């Protein structure tokens, strides 16, 4: 094993890579066709296997403001979801609840505009609860389980300990911490920064 | 002592009230006169004694964007300072350093526009380091000193522990934690939420 590989292996036993997610939209196939006249077109892969950013972009409209050129992530889903930060929510005039991805019941809606048409969502706008995508192997090594809430120390410009971090375990994941931009900026996150799970004596 | 007073007294021995500071500008008297044609006019008092929000507002312009209707705080200072969040910095196209208030050497500048004229700042744009204004009495009670860096547990919707919180002690202060909106949103802050200083075994 070369020195870099050894260092990498040791680091991966202690730290987890962090990523900041900007505002983005998930769509159904029908919604994509209404907005763009066709299904989503993969542009570039994301860190989670099988996930990608689409070439298509949408405008998200709320009662107080809008964001143009918002990323759309693929593949298409069974239900639309708009993930924004609380800061974004103030601009749009929408108060998103803090939710795990996929949990959109009774969340606020928004209007989406594309080059081919628009879609009015009755619900689906959330702020994603900070979370860790983790493989079963890494979960076992770090001693955490699916849906557990854990604490995460950030090694960043403005260090802090996030306390309500949701663990999501799947063999389809790459191991990464996902923050929104409020959280990323609050800890001074830069690409490549690492976090560390803190041990919990009792449920965190 | 009535029950509420007792509860308040106990709470104040454990917790510190938190506040979120939106983007704002401090000006010199000369700059205020150039922007507005006169000095600043007090509108409403802030929590820190002697500090107030002015009736006057400015537009802050950066290379990529601008914010209109930005709060100006008085009284006038010896040097201008523009306090924004890192999120604001992305909109403006300005990367503010994380600094204590008053520490603006070699920080980026910005253009300020008022109804009467504009001012180009060569420096002065910062993101305020999260901090605690604290009276000497409270500092003594909590066992902290001026310029110390401490940890603060938030009791908020998305709890976390801020790790690099600057203590500023003065008899002219009211005891309050000041966060910017990235930090406030990252912890799910609502008005009235409380924080607690965490004990440090060694320098935090």
Boltz contact constraints between the chains, C-beta under 6 A:
constraints:
  - contact:
      token1: [A, 86]
      token2: [B, 185]
      max_distance: 6.0
  - contact:
      token1: [A, 87]
      token2: [B, 87]
      max_distance: 6.0
  - contact:
      token1: [A, 87]
      token2: [B, 185]
      max_distance: 6.0
  - contact:
      token1: [A, 158]
      token2: [B, 164]
      max_distance: 6.0
  - contact:
      token1: [A, 159]
      token2: [B, 163]
      max_distance: 6.0
  - contact:
      token1: [A, 159]
      token2: [B, 164]
      max_distance: 6.0
  - contact:
      token1: [A, 160]
      token2: [B, 160]
      max_distance: 6.0
  - contact:
      token1: [A, 160]
      token2: [B, 161]
      max_distance: 6.0
  - contact:
      token1: [A, 160]
      token2: [B, 162]
      max_distance: 6.0
  - contact:
      token1: [A, 160]
      token2: [B, 163]
      max_distance: 6.0
  - contact:
      token1: [A, 161]
      token2: [B, 160]
      max_distance: 6.0
  - contact:
      token1: [A, 161]
      token2: [B, 161]
      max_distance: 6.0
  - contact:
      token1: [A, 162]
      token2: [B, 160]
      max_distance: 6.0
  - contact:
      token1: [A, 163]
      token2: [B, 159]
      max_distance: 6.0
  - contact:
      token1: [A, 163]
      token2: [B, 160]
      max_distance: 6.0
  - contact:
      token1: [A, 164]
      token2: [B, 158]
      max_distance: 6.0
  - contact:
      token1: [A, 164]
      token2: [B, 159]
      max_distance: 6.0
  - contact:
      token1: [A, 182]
      token2: [B, 182]
      max_distance: 6.0
  - contact:
      token1: [A, 182]
      token2: [B, 185]
      max_distance: 6.0
  - contact:
      token1: [A, 182]
      token2: [B, 186]
      max_distance: 6.0
  - contact:
      token1: [A, 183]
      token2: [B, 186]
      max_distance: 6.0
  - contact:
      token1: [A, 185]
      token2: [B, 86]
      max_distance: 6.0
  - contact:
      token1: [A, 185]
      token2: [B, 87]
      max_distance: 6.0
  - contact:
      token1: [A, 185]
      token2: [B, 182]
      max_distance: 6.0
  - contact:
      token1: [A, 186]
      token2: [B, 182]
      max_distance: 6.0
  - contact:
      token1: [A, 186]
      token2: [B, 183]
      max_distance: 6.0
  - contact:
      token1: [A, 186]
      token2: [B, 186]
      max_distance: 6.0
